Amino acid sequence: MSLHVRMFQGMGRGLVSDTDLACNELIAECEVIPLSKVDTDKLEDTILASYKFTYAKGRDCIVLGVGSLFNHSETPNVIYRLERIGKRKVMRFYTNQVVSAYTQLFTNYKADSTDNLDMGKYFSK
């Protein structure tokens, strides 16, 4: 499985996979830059506001790598979880339904990444 960047009308860059994806498949692991409350507030009036993810109450983060290229949807086909690996925190992206090859991958930037145990609400039944 490889992720590819494609241009989507009205959305700009977005991601697709070159293969079909199973539900709950790990598709990316990305480093994050946690922002302070002050930095989170400062981003609101910048272009980076479109690229930030909820990190913790009142704080956001910037996700590096392909994580910054998912487009937003209130009905995502990809969810993310903030996970600790040793001393690092990374954002891991998982499919929450079967996704056909070359279908655009969406995530919900406003999801509560600190609620790792309740992400089941995003999974298809």
KOLLUM-408273 format. One record per atom (N, C-alpha, C, O): residue in one letter; atom name; y, z, x. Coordinates in steps of 0.001 Angstrom, whole numbers. Each point is the difference from the previous one (the first is absolute). Layout:
<nodes>
A,CA,Y,Z,X;
...
</nodes>
This chain:
<nodes>
M,N,-1175,0,857;
M,CA,1175,0,-857;
M,C,1228,0,896;
M,O,123,797,930;
S,N,772,-1709,-1240;
S,CA,1291,-44,682;
S,C,1099,-49,-1048;
S,O,-138,-658,-1032;
L,N,1230,1360,1307;
L,CA,1165,-56,-871;
L,C,943,-1069,529;
L,O,163,-166,1209;
H,N,454,-555,-2140;
H,CA,921,-1072,365;
H,C,1306,179,-766;
H,O,12,449,-1147;
V,N,1071,-806,1800;
V,CA,1323,39,-622;
V,C,252,-1342,-668;
V,O,-184,-1056,606;
R,N,606,1112,-1859;
R,CA,354,-1199,-764;
R,C,1368,230,-634;
R,O,425,1138,-197;
M,N,246,-2221,-113;
M,CA,1275,87,-703;
M,C,-271,-136,-1497;
M,O,-750,-875,-433;
F,N,1377,1764,-353;
F,CA,-154,-15,-1451;
F,C,1374,-133,-625;
F,O,922,747,330;
Q,N,-794,-1709,-1239;
Q,CA,1283,-266,-641;
Q,C,524,1255,-676;
Q,O,-716,665,-749;
G,N,1964,-353,1021;
G,CA,655,1157,-594;
G,C,-358,1322,662;
G,O,580,1032,-337;
M,N,-1522,-1044,1270;
M,CA,-430,1241,652;
M,C,92,-69,1513;
M,O,-14,1041,658;
G,N,104,-2209,-97;
G,CA,2,-126,1461;
G,C,-1408,151,547;
G,O,-968,-462,-603;
R,N,868,1115,1750;
R,CA,-1293,165,644;
R,C,-907,940,-777;
R,O,460,955,-626;
G,N,-1749,-1238,676;
G,CA,-1007,848,-617;
G,C,-1323,-206,710;
G,O,-118,-866,866;
L,N,-874,1656,-1228;
L,CA,-1295,-43,667;
L,C,-1103,-503,-906;
L,O,-1,245,-1207;
V,N,-946,-960,1816;
V,CA,-1238,-415,-655;
V,C,-1127,215,1008;
V,O,232,95,1205;
S,N,-1446,-20,-1721;
S,CA,-1188,59,840;
S,C,-680,-1365,-38;
S,O,77,-711,-1002;
D,N,-740,349,2094;
D,CA,-703,-1284,10;
D,C,-1417,104,-556;
D,O,-733,-989,-16;
T,N,341,2182,-442;
T,CA,-1321,188,-618;
T,C,157,845,-1260;
T,O,1015,673,-178;
D,N,-2007,-709,-684;
D,CA,-25,893,-1153;
D,C,-111,1433,504;
D,O,-645,264,1015;
L,N,1276,653,-1731;
L,CA,-9,1410,393;
L,C,-676,830,-1076;
L,O,235,-207,-1191;
A,N,-1070,1140,1605;
A,CA,-664,920,-926;
A,C,951,1132,-371;
A,O,972,253,711;
C,N,-1243,417,-1801;
C,CA,771,1171,-396;
C,C,-203,1107,1034;
C,O,-1108,204,496;
N,N,2183,502,-182;
N,CA,3,1130,941;
N,C,-256,-444,1440;
N,O,-524,769,805;
E,N,889,-1994,-486;
E,CA,-176,-516,1362;
E,C,1237,311,833;
E,O,1123,-276,-420;
L,N,-1331,851,1602;
L,CA,1098,241,938;
L,C,442,-1350,545;
L,O,-799,-743,569;
I,N,2092,431,-749;
I,CA,465,-1307,467;
I,C,1047,89,1097;
I,O,259,-993,681;
A,N,354,2170,-491;
A,CA,979,136,1080;
A,C,221,1478,312;
A,O,-96,865,-870;
E,N,391,-611,2128;
E,CA,377,1341,452;
E,C,1262,-165,831;
E,O,-2,-716,1000;
C,N,1069,1370,-1406;
C,CA,1305,-223,618;
C,C,649,1311,430;
C,O,-124,1025,-670;
E,N,803,-1083,1781;
E,CA,794,1139,462;
E,C,1201,172,-933;
E,O,463,-961,-615;
V,N,31,2184,518;
V,CA,1172,280,-832;
V,C,1075,686,830;
V,O,-289,683,983;
I,N,1528,-879,-1397;
I,CA,1136,731,564;
I,C,533,884,-1122;
I,O,696,-484,-892;
P,N,-1020,1787,928;
P,CA,520,913,-1035;
P,C,1514,136,144;
P,O,522,80,1112;
L,N,161,-56,-2225;
L,CA,1453,140,-1;
L,C,386,1386,-492;
L,O,-658,575,-866;
S,N,1727,-55,1430;
S,CA,542,1266,-502;
S,C,655,-255,-1352;
S,O,200,-1153,-381;
K,N,131,2194,-332;
K,CA,701,-131,-1277;
K,C,1328,-725,210;
K,O,379,-850,-806;
V,N,324,1184,1883;
V,CA,1290,-632,301;
V,C,-188,-1496,250;
V,O,755,-817,-528;
D,N,-1761,455,1333;
D,CA,-251,-1406,285;
D,C,-464,-749,-1251;
D,O,367,-1155,-214;
T,N,-1173,1823,-603;
T,CA,-440,-605,-1262;
T,C,1210,-364,-855;
T,O,74,-1103,-542;
D,N,867,2024,423;
D,CA,1211,-249,-792;
D,C,845,-1128,597;
D,O,566,-808,-736;
K,N,-480,754,2067;
K,CA,798,-1037,661;
K,C,-552,-1404,-239;
K,O,760,-968,-33;
L,N,-2064,855,-130;
L,CA,-617,-1319,-182;
L,C,342,-650,-1329;
L,O,-110,-1218,-136;
E,N,520,2004,-839;
E,CA,235,-524,-1348;
E,C,946,-1183,-33;
E,O,-158,-884,-841;
D,N,1131,842,1725;
D,CA,989,-1076,-10;
D,C,-268,-1050,1073;
D,O,910,-726,400;
T,N,-2158,642,66;
T,CA,-346,-976,1030;
T,C,-1132,-893,-486;
T,O,-635,278,-1018;
I,N,393,-1345,1750;
I,CA,-1111,-901,-339;
I,C,-1340,709,145;
I,O,-975,-399,-637;
L,N,907,1437,1456;
L,CA,-1262,724,194;
L,C,-436,770,-1244;
L,O,-1155,416,-91;
A,N,2052,-223,-857;
A,CA,-367,688,-1247;
A,C,-1131,-745,-719;
A,O,-781,609,-732;
S,N,698,-1907,941;
S,CA,-1052,-805,-642;
S,C,-1349,126,703;
S,O,-1007,-513,-488;
Y,N,987,1186,1614;
Y,CA,-1225,82,797;
Y,C,-518,1427,174;
Y,O,-981,214,712;
K,N,1616,748,-1341;
K,CA,-434,1385,198;
K,C,-1041,399,-1035;
K,O,-34,-530,-1111;
F,N,-802,1463,1493;
F,CA,-1053,533,-856;
F,C,254,1484,-209;
F,O,578,660,864;
T,N,-1007,-132,-2000;
T,CA,53,1433,-224;
T,C,-924,677,1007;
T,O,-1142,-421,190;
Y,N,1644,1468,449;
Y,CA,-754,716,1030;
Y,C,-308,1429,-432;
Y,O,-1143,453,63;
A,N,2167,232,-493;
A,CA,-116,1379,-469;
A,C,1187,249,-918;
A,O,899,-836,-97;
K,N,-891,1964,-567;
K,CA,1078,293,-943;
K,C,1375,-140,672;
K,O,324,721,943;
G,N,467,-1663,-1453;
G,CA,1344,-214,513;
G,C,74,-750,1308;
G,O,1084,-169,557;
R,N,-2221,-283,-56;
R,CA,-40,-706,1286;
R,C,-795,-1289,-139;
R,O,-935,-97,-795;
D,N,1328,-880,1584;
D,CA,-696,-1271,42;
D,C,-476,-271,1421;
D,O,249,783,917;
C,N,-935,-1903,-756;
C,CA,-418,-432,1330;
C,C,78,-1517,60;
C,O,17,-685,-1023;
I,N,29,188,2228;
I,CA,-104,-1427,256;
I,C,-1405,-235,531;
I,O,-449,694,912;
V,N,-238,-1666,-1481;
V,CA,-1360,-329,402;
V,C,70,-1217,915;
V,O,619,-1010,-336;
L,N,-1252,1119,1478;
L,CA,21,-1087,974;
L,C,-1145,-988,-257;
L,O,-882,256,-820;
G,N,909,-1370,1524;
G,CA,-1068,-993,-110;
G,C,-6,-680,-1355;
G,O,1037,-130,-650;
V,N,-2232,-309,227;
V,CA,-104,-746,-1254;
V,C,352,851,-1214;
V,O,288,-541,-1068;
G,N,-305,1862,1216;
G,CA,341,875,-1117;
G,C,1378,-268,-561;
G,O,253,251,-1178;
S,N,638,-758,2010;
S,CA,1366,-284,-454;
S,C,95,-1312,-764;
S,O,1070,-342,-503;
L,N,-2174,-400,407;
L,CA,42,-1324,-617;
L,C,-607,-64,-1396;
L,O,47,-1049,-643;
F,N,-620,2160,161;
F,CA,-480,17,-1377;
F,C,1203,-49,-930;
F,O,992,688,240;
N,N,-1062,-1482,-1289;
N,CA,1036,46,-1021;
N,C,-326,1112,-988;
N,O,-1153,412,-131;
H,N,2176,66,-560;
H,CA,-117,1122,-927;
H,C,-438,-459,-1385;
H,O,403,-1062,-474;
S,N,-1239,1883,-170;
S,CA,-353,-205,-1401;
S,C,-311,1358,-621;
S,O,-570,877,649;
E,N,951,-718,-1905;
E,CA,-360,1210,-744;
E,C,-1485,1,-360;
E,O,-562,1042,-336;
T,N,-68,-2217,410;
T,CA,-1446,-128,-244;
T,C,-641,-595,1250;
T,O,-379,-1172,0;
P,N,253,1962,1061;
P,CA,-456,-520,1294;
P,C,-1493,-314,31;
P,O,-783,563,-764;
N,N,406,-1470,1660;
N,CA,-1410,-227,279;
N,C,-396,628,1341;
N,O,-1139,-129,448;
V,N,2091,802,174;
V,CA,-204,740,1248;
V,C,693,1350,-128;
V,O,1133,78,-476;
I,N,-1807,977,896;
I,CA,624,1328,53;
I,C,57,429,1459;
I,O,-692,-558,851;
Y,N,1514,1544,-577;
Y,CA,79,503,1368;
Y,C,-152,1507,7;
Y,O,317,691,-968;
R,N,-814,-208,2096;
R,CA,-145,1435,199;
R,C,523,342,1379;
R,O,-278,-690,981;
L,N,1032,1753,-925;
L,CA,460,528,1269;
L,C,-1123,876,542;
L,O,-397,968,-649;
E,N,-114,-1293,1815;
E,CA,-1125,732,558;
E,C,296,420,1431;
E,O,720,-688,725;
R,N,-1275,1809,-331;
R,CA,176,511,1357;
R,C,-1192,-442,838;
R,O,-1154,154,-402;
I,N,1453,-701,1565;
I,CA,-1021,-349,990;
I,C,416,709,1283;
I,O,899,-450,710;
G,N,-1561,1555,-427;
G,CA,429,811,1136;
G,C,1404,521,-276;
G,O,233,652,-1019;
K,N,700,-934,1918;
K,CA,1390,443,-174;
K,C,864,-1060,-673;
K,O,1180,229,-264;
R,N,-1775,-1396,-15;
R,CA,743,-1097,-614;
R,C,-144,37,-1515;
R,O,-1015,452,-529;
K,N,2043,-933,-158;
K,CA,-102,-290,-1422;
K,C,93,-1500,-139;
K,O,891,-637,563;
V,N,-1818,77,-1319;
V,CA,-16,-1445,-228;
V,C,-64,-254,-1495;
V,O,-426,856,-776;
M,N,852,-2033,390;
M,CA,-119,-431,-1379;
M,C,-1187,-955,-42;
M,O,-28,-1017,694;
R,N,-952,1368,-1525;
R,CA,-1156,-871,-182;
R,C,109,-650,-1372;
R,O,305,658,-994;
F,N,-556,-1949,959;
F,CA,100,-795,-1223;
F,C,-1402,-402,-441;
F,O,-784,-530,787;
Y,N,477,795,-2075;
Y,CA,-1296,-287,-593;
Y,C,192,-831,-1258;
Y,O,987,170,-717;
T,N,-1915,-1057,450;
T,CA,24,-701,-1284;
T,C,-412,984,-1095;
T,O,-797,906,245;
N,N,1328,-1079,-1430;
N,CA,-394,854,-1127;
N,C,-688,-814,-1090;
N,O,-203,478,-1116;
Q,N,-148,-1701,1455;
Q,CA,-732,-895,-896;
Q,C,-531,-1156,847;
Q,O,395,-156,1156;
V,N,-1265,-634,-1713;
V,CA,-453,-1206,690;
V,C,1184,-964,43;
V,O,680,-204,-1006;
V,N,-438,-386,2172;
V,CA,1121,-931,170;
V,C,-543,-1296,590;
V,O,-644,13,1049;
S,N,900,-1118,-1714;
S,CA,-452,-1310,475;
S,C,798,-435,1225;
S,O,1162,371,165;
A,N,-1797,-1153,677;
A,CA,665,-545,1180;
A,C,1290,-713,-398;
A,O,61,-680,-1024;
Y,N,953,847,1842;
Y,CA,1305,-641,-138;
Y,C,788,434,-1231;
Y,O,954,-669,-397;
T,N,-1354,1791,-211;
T,CA,795,635,-1056;
T,C,983,934,690;
T,O,-368,722,927;
Q,N,1609,-735,-1374;
Q,CA,989,868,641;
Q,C,-396,1464,-163;
Q,O,-463,423,-1059;
L,N,654,337,2129;
L,CA,-298,1429,20;
L,C,1287,781,-255;
L,O,1012,-213,668;
F,N,-1066,1120,-1642;
F,CA,1157,809,-380;
F,C,-338,1480,140;
F,O,-1148,408,-180;
T,N,2147,377,500;
T,CA,-142,1454,-32;
T,C,1210,583,-708;
T,O,999,-690,-204;
N,N,-1085,1942,-166;
N,CA,1101,688,-673;
N,C,695,883,1026;
N,O,-534,1039,388;
Y,N,1724,-1444,56;
Y,CA,731,740,1031;
Y,C,311,1429,-419;
Y,O,201,872,846;
K,N,-161,-636,-2141;
K,CA,417,1318,-502;
K,C,-1174,938,-260;
K,O,205,1127,-449;
A,N,-1433,-1573,724;
A,CA,-1165,865,-217;
A,C,115,1235,875;
A,O,629,-41,1057;
D,N,-1224,1124,-1485;
D,CA,56,1252,746;
D,C,-1092,-10,1065;
D,O,-1156,317,-283;
S,N,1523,-678,1498;
S,CA,-986,-109,1078;
S,C,-539,1354,436;
S,O,-1004,62,709;
T,N,1648,1015,-1115;
T,CA,-482,1331,383;
T,C,-1099,476,-931;
T,O,-657,1003,277;
D,N,452,-1708,-1374;
D,CA,-1009,381,-989;
D,C,-1277,-803,241;
D,O,-434,-771,-856;
N,N,-163,965,2040;
N,CA,-1141,-819,406;
N,C,-1200,146,-918;
N,O,-823,-913,-68;
L,N,696,2006,-628;
L,CA,-1196,232,-799;
L,C,98,-577,-1400;
L,O,-1015,-126,-685;
D,N,2214,-228,248;
D,CA,166,-489,-1368;
D,C,312,-1490,-41;
D,O,562,-473,-988;
M,N,-906,-274,2021;
M,CA,301,-1432,2;
M,C,-930,-750,-934;
M,O,216,-1186,-249;
G,N,-1258,1847,-281;
G,CA,-912,-637,-933;
G,C,694,-559,-1220;
G,O,-525,-916,-633;
K,N,1699,1441,279;
K,CA,722,-513,-1159;
K,C,398,-1456,184;
K,O,326,-673,-978;
Y,N,-346,172,2211;
Y,CA,359,-1388,264;
Y,C,-1204,-920,39;
Y,O,162,-1217,91;
F,N,-1372,1768,-158;
F,CA,-1188,-832,111;
F,C,-407,-571,-1347;
F,O,54,677,-1027;
S,N,-461,-1934,1057;
S,CA,-486,-647,-1229;
S,C,-1257,697,-473;
S,O,-787,497,805;
K,N,604,-464,-2095;
K,CA,-1208,622,-577;
K,C,-1119,-1002,-40;
K,O,-1100,321,-449;
</nodes>
